[in-house]
Amino acid sequence: MGDDLQSLAGSGEAVVLQQGHKQKDDTYRSPGEASTSPMNVVERGVYRGAHLYSLTPMIRFKLDLGALEQWPSNLLPGFTERLLAFLPGLHQHGCSFHEPGGFVRRLEEGTWLGHVAEHVAIELQSLTGIRVTRGKTRSVRGEPGVYNVMYSYQEEDTGLLAGRLALQLVDSLLPPELQGVRGLDRIYRDEDEPALQGGFDLQSALKALKYVHRRKALGPTTQSLVLEAERRGIPVIRLDDQSLVQLGTGRHQKRIRASITSLTPSISTDAASDKNLTKAILSDAGLPVPRGDVVRSAVDAVRAAERIGYPVVVKPLDGNHGRGVSIDLTTPEAVTQAFEEAARHSRRVIVESCFTGRDHRILVVNGEVVAVAERVPAHVVGDGRRSIAALVEEVNQDPRRGEGHENVMTRITVGDHACGVLAKAGLTPGSVPELGQVVYLCDTANLSTGGTAVDRTDDIHPDNALIARRAARAIGLDVAGIDFIAPDITRSVRETGGGIIEVNAAPGFRMHLQPSEGRPRNVARPVVDMLFPRGAPTRIPVLAITGTNGKSTTARMVGHILRANGLNVGLTSTTGIYVNGDRIVEADASGPWSARVILKDPTVDVAVLETARGGILREGLGFTECDVGLVTNIQPDHLGLKGIDTIEDLAWVKSVVVEAVHRNGTSILNADDPMTVGMRRRAGGRIGYFSLRGGADMPDFLREHIEDGGFAVVREPGRGNGGEIVIHEDGDSIQLMRASEIPATLDGLAEFNVQNALGAVAMAYAQGVPVNIIRMALSTYTTSFEHSPGRLNVFDGHGFRVILDYAHNPAGLQALGDLILKMRPRHRRVIGMINIPGDRRDDDMREMGALATRYFDEIIFREDPARRGRRPGEIVALLAEGALSAGFPEQRISRILEEDEAAELCLRMAQPGDLVVLTPTDVEAMWQQVLDFRIPPTSRFEVEIDRADEQSASWKRSA
């Protein structure tokens, strides 16, 4: 377990210092600065995809050690010894030393309690049979004594409970004056769970963990199929809290629930559940089945038994797991009693002749026999001394036995049915069987009732295998469990007697995966091979875009190109989730949930996913890996939120996307942005670049990259505005098109859309889209509201031009402003409505206000409808403060809080020849407001110009 553990220890961040604690940023904290409070859980998160710290899903909780920051493990008397006595398995944890005993060395040398809790959470899960190994603990920069404790998990609720119990265990081993961990409910809360209340008890804790795991974890059949799919690199998505699982993504997906698959016909499942119909179909196919009748009363059951001839079997018509089945009945009284038992499970009961022999389950997958198990009913063997009840108790001590389907075998229960079986043999639970006497406790051999299984796959006679294959085909099941009675499975039942007593849809795999005796069979492999034949695609391509600015436009351009290539595109963006151009969800859909919606859609050929920082911080990516990852740029936006305080932090977050690019994929980076270029060391797959700086301005590293045969898309100097878009790869250059030929660039003036087009070309080309398709698609991509809502949408219907653009940060406004400066000679005045989200820093707001003064003659500052913790008026005050500090006249500043009112003022102020720039929050509502605007009846030339500056006035006079 410990060999691949990555932890705080591995980074050197948990070193014992005599004079204080060395922080991650190499600063020291003296003991005198310690808090006097106990440990406190500040927050928790669940990473379901690749994230900041690992590509492995993990649970994270933020732990403030408080006073315990001054108490590493080596300074706590007896702590290590008591911990290892509780959890001796910790001896096997390798930690940073990558060998058993490594973590114990860390404890003895001294490590902090967050690191200890990480290992305990892993070990507690291991003790419940969950294979997890990875963990990390990292100090939080700028928060001395606070750590992010992270560890892997298989099932979310079980993992969360393990984290809470780990802290309770660690807390219980501390001196009383240091105990009292707070905030445990932030990790896992269940007020009805006794293990979470009072003092820590290991057995109660493990019992609670096993209960939660048993309730939420996949069953053994589904789990085996999931593990086999993961071994083959097939994506797995759990669709509910039970056993419905999607294998593969998009149009290539298949679904399973236990051993029911996407290929299992419903009509065949229904036929298999009707035992009388099954028998009739098999009989008509010439297969050996018992004679029998369906009855509705005990009297009719006895009559049927006498007509068929004793011994008989009585069972529910549509039962399962052997419930209500009674075999080898030889008297009317036994049949009557058996009917009453069967009627508890089904209104109709079947009475049929009893085949004699051993009970076998033959598993048929895709028409082939893949496993055979002989099933032995629950039983004990006498020793001449102990009672049957005592022998059962001993058998149940076998660690392979558990509750339900949690283990290889199920515990034997001495209930009413077992007592009835014993009574038929003249025994009771208190009877003492003779030495070697086999005492059966159940009529049926199902594992769910305590039976055992012996592998007989290599022993089955070809005739018997043929009968099983034909039975599965006759019923029409892709995966079938054939219940087969034969005195000797190595001989044909045509000679010995016996045959098929039942055909099961959704047969359990447990008896084959881990038989009580004999060789285990990987029966999941043929099922996965049937669903996904070797060489068949299992996943749709994933193209992920992140960065500060340009994500949405680039994603939409890529989607437009891929649709032109004949693909059904699933697209996520800040305006919603789209499938083949139709919006199916209206929301800010740039997070992991939205990505999973696309990956679950069975109509989608390719996923284009805008990927924002918020979702990455919250729960990681919504996909395990991507084919193409692109980073547009890294600008100082969203800083000061969730521990992301610097532009380097932001680059770290965004780099997760290119780290998730698989080895055969392509990471595409903005060569004009130093922070983005720096990601090349962490990016997966081959590296590609896009750049506006072609020709003599090309950076040296990019020139060397291209000369070495590297992949890049560059804007080279050329005819017209915007230059030429050129694709470089393997030493060749492809002249794609002039940038001005792309309508979205506004004749090449909108340089930020030229840059977005470069990124889109790189992604599409890396994905194998032909050059002629890329060229044709981009030549039809416009800035219309339909193509790209909220991104450089232009409306000229009121006698003045309106531009709608979601420029929500200084970098976005500067890019838009560069276009405005190029367009200014064509317009009399430029009126701007400016906003910035309330969760940005005060300095960012002031910078936004100052920046606006470079581009606009009139500025209307407004506020986001969701102020994100800001007081009404606070945002516009800071924006105006920035504008005034830049020397902009107060009389040309308006402050209006509501978005629609601010837009209305801008539109009413506008005169013919003006340019109005609106930066909306509610894009669709504002676009509709622009369309619905009606010019006031008074002439626009009568509007006073006293507030216009001298240049604006001269433009107006010349007009």
C-alpha positions, 0 to 999 in steps of 0.5 A: 500500500505505502509504496505509491503514497504521495504525502506531505512527507514526500515534499519535505514540508513536515520536517521537525525543527527545534526552533519552529515550523518551516512553512511551505514558503520557507517562513518560520512560525515560533511556538509563541505564535500558536493558537490555543484552540484544538483542531478545527475542520474549516471546510471539505471538498470532493474531487471527482476528476483530475484536480490541483493535486493529482489526477486521482479522485480525492477527498480534501478537508482543510484542517486548522491544527490550532495549538497542535501545530506545536505538537508533532507526533514525536512530542506526544508521549505514547501517541505513536505506540497507541496509534500503531496498536490501534492500526498495525496496518500502518506499518505497511505504509511507505509514505515518502520512503516508498517502502514498508515502515516508511510512515512509522519512521515519519511518526518517530521522527515527527510529523504533523497530525494532518498528515497522520489523519491522512494515513489513518483515513486510508487505513480505515478504508483498507480495513473495510476491503477498499483498495486505496493508497494515495494521499497528500497533505499540504500546508496552506500558504499564508495560513500557518498551522492550516493544512489541506489533508487529501486522500483517495477514495472509491465510494464518496460517502465511505471516504468522507466517513473515513475522514471524520473517523480518522480525526476522531481516532487521532483526537482520542489518542491526544492528551486530554488538554489537547482533545476536542476536534471541532467541525467534524460535521463539515466532513460527514454528518449522520446524527443517527450513527452511534460511532460518531458520538462520544468516545472513539471505538475502533470496532464501532467505527469499522462497523459504521464504515462497512455499513455505509460502504455496503449501502452505497458501494457497487455489488460484486458483479457490477464492480468486477465489470467496472474494474475490467473496464478501467483496466482497458482504459474505458471511462466509467460514470456511475449514474445512480446510487445503485448499480446503474453504470455507464461505460464509455462516453457519448455515442460510444457508451454502453450501460450496465446494471449488474450483468444486465447490459445495453444489449440485453433485450427487455423481452428476454429478461421478461421471459427469463423471469417467467419460469413457466414460459422459460420452460416452454421455450426451452422444451420447444427447443428440444432442451431437457427441462422438468415437467411442471404446472403453474398453480394458485392454491395448495390444493392444486399444488398437491394435485399437480405433484401427484400428477407429475409424480414425487419427488417434486420442486415447488417455487415462485413463478417469478422469484430469485435468489432461491427465495421460496424454493423447496426441493425434493418434496415427497408428501402432500403435507410437504407440498402444502407447506412449500406452497405457502412458502412460495406464495409469500414471494409470488401469486403464482407458484410452479410445481415441477418434477425434481431432477436429481444430481448436483446443482450447477450454474453455467454462465453463458456470455455472448453465446459462449460458456465462460464459467461453470460453478458447482453450488453446494447448499449451506451446510456444516460438518459434525465433529461429534461434540458441538451443536449445529448452532455452534458449528454454524457460528464457527463457519461464520467466523470465516473472514470470507463470509459477510453480510449480503453480497459484501464478501466472497460468501454470505454468512449462514442464518439459522432462521425458519427455513433452516429450522424447517430443513433440519426438521425434515432430517429429524434435527434441531439447531441444538442437535449434535451431529456425528463426526463427519456427518454433513448437515444441510441448512438450506434446500437451495445452493444459492450463495446468498443463502450461505452456499458455497461454490466450486469451480467446474469450468474445465470439467463440463461435458461438451453436450452440457455446454451445448445445452447451456449455449442453446438455452441462452440463445433460445431465451435471447440473453446476451448474459445468462446464468443457466441453473443446471442439475447433473449427477456428474457434470463431466458426463452428458445429461443425455446419459445421466439424466438431469437438465435445466431448471432455470435461466437467469437474466442478470446472473451474479458473478460472485461464485465465478470471480471468487469460488470457495474452491477452485480457480477464479474466473475473470468473467467480466472480461468477456462481457466487456469484450462483448460490449466493446470488441477489441479496436472498437471506440469507447470514448468520444474525443474531449477538447477542453478550453481554459484560460482567463479570456476568450474561452467561450469564443474559442469553444464556439469556434471549435464547435462550429468547425467540428459541426461543419465536419459532420459531427454532432457536437456537445458544447459547454459554455458560460451561456449553457449546454448545447447539443448540435447547436440546440441549447438544452440547459440555460446556465453558466455551464463551464464546470464539471457537472456540465461536462458530465452532461455532455459525456453522458449524452448518447447522441454526441460525437465530440465534446467541446468543453469550456473549463473555468477555474471555479469548477476545477477548484471545487471538484476538479475536472468533469473528465478523466483525460482529454484529447486536446487541451488549450489555454488561452491566456492567464491574466490577473482575474478572480484573485483573492478567492479560494486561496488563489492570490497570485497570477502564478496560483491562477496558472497552477489552477488552469494548468490542470486542463493540459496536465489531463491531456493523454499521451497521444493528445495535444496541449495547445498553449498561447505562445504570446503569454509567458504564464501559459508558455510556462505550462509546457513542463506539466502539459501532457501529449505533444505541445502545440502553440498559437501566436499573433507574433509571426514573421520578425516578431516571432519569439525565439523559442517558438521559432526553434519549436517550428524549425524542429518540426513542432506544431504551431498556428501563427498569424504571419504578416500578409495582405489586409488587416489581421495578416495570414493564418499559417499552420506549421507542422513537421517542417511544412507550412500551410497557408490557411486563410487571411484573418480578415476572411473570418467575419468574427474578426470584423475585417481583421480589426478585432485582434482578440478574435484573430487570436481566438481563431488561431487557438480554434484552428490549432484545436481542430487541426490537432483533432484531424479536421481537414484544412478545407473544412476549417477554412470553410467553417471559419469563413462563415463564423460571425459575431452574431448573437446566434453564433456567439451570444455576448461575444462581440455581438453587433447591432446597427438597427437604430442609426448608431452601432451597438456592441454587446460583449462580456468584457468582465475583467481588465484584460477583457476590457483592454482587448475590447478597447483595442478594437474600439480605438481602431473603430473610433474614427468611424464614430462620433462618440463612444458610450460605454456601460461598464461593470465588474463582478463583485467578488473581484478585489477593490484594486481590480475594480479601480483598475477597471474604472481607470481603464475605461477612460481610455476608450469611452467619451461617456461612461455609465458604471453599473453593478452586477445583479448578484453583488457577491457580498458587496453593499449596493453602490459599493462596486460603482463607487470603486469603478468611479474612483478609478476613473476619477483618479485617471483624470476623467471628468465627473460630469461624464460619469453616470452611476446606475445600479440596475443593469437594464436601467444603465443600458436604457440610459446608454441607448437614449444618450446615443445619437446617429454615428455613435458607438454604444458598448454594453458589457452585460451580465444577463446577455440574452435579456440585454440583447432583447432590450437592444432589439426592443429599443425604440428611438424617442420621437424627438430628433436625436440631433436635439440632444444637448452636447454640453457633456461631450468633450471637445473632440466629440463636439467637433465630430458632431459638427462635421457630421 
